[in-house]
Amino acid sequence: MNCPSCSKKINPKAIRCPYCKTVLVSKEKFSETVKKRKEKSLETEKKDFIKSGRNTLLIVGGLNIIPLFIYLSQGDDLSAIIQGIIAGIFLGLGLLATKAPYAALLSGIIVYLLVIGLSALADPESIVKGIFVKIIVIYYLFKGMLAANKFKKKYKNKDILDAA
């Protein structure tokens, strides 16, 4: 399609010529189209916020599955069960994040710090073991929680924590 004003080739879905800025549709259709595009953009942004938090929790859950297999191969059934429960908690929080991202990420941070603390009580050397992975996980959990908090404020999202 060519612009009726400048005759340059343009996208047939364009509502305005990118070259000469001529409006190619009626005023009513222009306003309606701009409004629809903004709504679509906001929906995409909302989905990205939720997806980011959800993926963080699912990755942490997946990372906790790795030690599960190590414990099973070593015959340490009790540690394998505990690790499986921890992985299940994070995977469950990942699913919850689609409905309540802030509550899920806050719970994830609390659970992760609690697990690290309990591990340190049982074996003080466990704090140093895997310290870089722990720092990275905590960083991404906090980053996800900040994004969820921004989402909550920007879209006035009611989360599970707001029900009380």
FENURDA-V11921 format. One line per field, one symbol per residue. phi: phi as a letter, one per 30 degrees, with the letter a starting at -180 (. if undefined). Layout:
# FENURDA-V11921
phi: ???
This chain:
# FENURDA-V11921
phi: .cddcciddbddddcbddcciddcbdeddddddddddddddddddeddeddddddedddddddddededdddddicddddddddddddddddddddddcbddddddddddddddddddddddbedddddiddddddddedddddddddddedddchddcedddd
